[in-house]
C-alpha cells in the first residue's frame, strides 16, 4: 500500500478513473493497494464459502467480500473508506447496505495479510475499525497459518482466540461455526 498525500473526500474517491487499481481512504489520505496474491485469493474464497454457508443456513445476515467499500466516515474532515477482505452484516446491520457500499460498521471484518498490507492492517486499519465501532475483527496470517479473533471492548480490540490446525473452532461473533483453520490453506504448493 502506498499513501498519496492530500485530503480526499468520498466524492474525490468516487471520481477516480477505473484504472484497475484498488484504493482506500484512511482519515482523508488515499492509499493504493497492491493486487492480492494467489494464496490470498485461495484463503479468501475458502473462508467465504465456510462463512457464507454458516450464515445463510441460519439466516444470520450476509457475508460479502472485497472489493466493496465500507464507508466508516463520509465527513469532509475525516473520510474513511476501507475494503476489508471479508465482512459480515448481522440482520440488525443490513440497513447499512447501500448501492455505493456499506455505510457504517459491519458486525465483523476480516483482513487476510499480504506482505504489503500486514503492518497497515495490524496498526492503521485496526485503529480505524476500533474508532468506528466494528465489534469483531479477524486477522488471517498466511505465514503462521493462524487466525486471530479480536473483540472490541471499551474502544480497544482484545485478542480472544488465536487458532490454527485441524480442530473445529468457533470464533466471535459466531456460535457453532466449526471452522477448521487448516482446511483454509491449499493442499498443494504454489510456486514463487
KETI-805589 format. One record per residue (C-alpha): residue in one letter; x negated, y, z negated. Coordinates in steps of 0.2 Angstrom, whole numbers, padded with zeros to 4 digits, always signed. Each point is the difference from the previous one (the first is absolute). Layout:
<pts>
aXYZ/...
</pts>
This chain:
<pts>
x+0000+0000+0000/x-0006+0017+0004/x+0007+0017-0007/x+0004+0015+0011/x-0001+0016-0010/x+0016+0011+0001/x+0016+0001-0009/x+0012-0012+0010/x+0019+0000-0001/x+0011-0014+0005/x+0005+0011+0015/x-0018+0001+0005/x-0002-0019-0002/x+0016-0004+0010/x-0007+0011+0014/x-0016-0010+0002/x-0002-0008+0017/x+0003-0018+0002/x-0018-0004+0002/x+0001-0018-0007/x-0008+0005-0017/x+0007-0001-0017/x+0000+0014-0012/x+0005+0004-0018/x+0002+0017-0009/x-0008+0000-0018/x+0005+0016-0009/x+0000+0010+0017/x-0016-0008+0007/x+0002-0010+0016/x-0009-0017-0001/x-0004-0011+0016/x+0001-0018-0004/x-0010-0013+0009/x+0009-0015+0008/x+0002-0015-0011/x-0010-0015+0002/x+0006-0017+0006/x-0001-0007-0018/x+0010+0015-0006/x+0014-0004+0012/x+0000-0018-0004/x+0002+0004-0019/x+0013+0013+0004/x+0011-0012+0011/x-0001-0014-0013/x+0004+0011-0015/x+0014+0008+0010/x+0008-0017+0004/x-0001-0006-0019/x+0007+0017-0006/x+0013+0002+0013/x+0007-0018-0002/x+0001+0002-0019/x+0008+0017+0001/x+0013-0004+0014/x+0005-0017-0009/x+0004+0010-0016/x+0007+0016+0008/x-0012+0010-0010/x-0003+0014+0013/x-0012+0001+0014/x-0018-0003+0004/x-0009+0010+0014/x-0017+0001+0007/x-0012+0013+0007/x+0000+0011+0010/x+0014+0009-0009/x-0001+0017-0008/x+0003+0001-0019/x+0003+0018-0003/x-0003+0003-0018/x+0000+0019+0001/x+0005+0011+0014/x-0003+0017-0009/x-0011+0012+0010/x-0013+0001-0014/x-0002-0018-0003/x+0005-0012+0014/x-0003-0018-0002/x+0004-0013+0013/x-0008-0018-0003/x+0002-0016+0010/x-0002-0014-0012/x-0002-0017+0008/x+0015-0008-0008/x+0014+0009-0009/x+0016-0006-0009/x+0016+0010-0003/x+0011-0008-0013/x+0019+0003+0003/x+0000+0016-0011/x-0013+0008+0011/x+0007-0005+0017/x+0007+0018+0001/x-0018+0007+0002/x+0000-0008+0017/x+0001+0013+0015/x-0004-0001+0018/x-0016+0009-0002/x-0006-0012-0014/x+0002-0003-0019/x+0004+0017-0009/x-0005-0004-0018/x-0008-0014-0010/x+0002-0018+0005/x+0002-0013-0014/x-0017-0008+0005/x-0014+0004+0012/x-0014-0012+0005/x-0017+0005+0007/x-0011-0013+0008/x-0018+0006-0001/x-0011+0003+0015/x-0018+0005-0001/x+0005+0018+0005/x+0015+0001-0012/x-0004-0009-0016/x-0007+0015-0009/x+0013+0012+0006/x+0014-0013-0004/x-0007-0003-0018/x-0002+0019-0004/x+0008+0013+0010/x+0016-0010+0006/x+0002-0008-0017/x+0000+0017-0008/x+0013+0006+0013/x+0011-0015-0003/x+0000+0003-0019/x+0003+0018+0002/x+0016-0003+0010/x+0006-0014-0011/x-0002-0016+0010/x+0003-0013-0013/x-0009-0014+0007/x-0017-0001+0010/x-0009-0015+0006/x-0018-0001+0007/x-0005-0014+0011/x-0018-0003+0001/x-0006-0010+0014/x-0018-0002-0006/x+0005-0007-0018/x+0016-0008+0007/x+0009+0008-0015/x+0016+0009-0002/x+0001+0013-0013/x+0017+0005-0007/x+0002+0017-0008/x+0015+0007-0009/x+0003+0019-0003/x+0001+0005-0018/x+0000+0017-0007/x-0007+0007+0016/x-0014-0012+0002/x-0002-0017+0008/x-0005-0015-0011/x-0006-0017+0007/x+0013-0013-0006/x-0006-0015+0011/x-0016-0004+0010/x+0004-0016+0010/x-0009-0012+0012/x+0000-0018+0004/x+0014-0014+0004/x+0011+0002-0015/x+0017+0009+0003/x+0002+0017-0008/x+0013+0013-0003/x-0006+0018+0001/x+0010+0016-0005/x+0013+0005+0005/x+0005-0018+0005/x+0006-0015-0010/x-0001-0017+0007/x-0011+0006+0015/x-0011-0016-0001/x-0013+0009+0011/x-0015-0011+0003/x-0015+0012+0002/x-0012-0012+0009/x+0014-0004+0013/x-0002+0018+0006/x-0018-0002+0006/x-0003-0009+0017/x-0006-0018+0000/x-0011+0004+0015/x-0015+0010+0002/x+0000+0017+0008/x-0015+0005+0009/x-0009+0016-0004/
</pts>
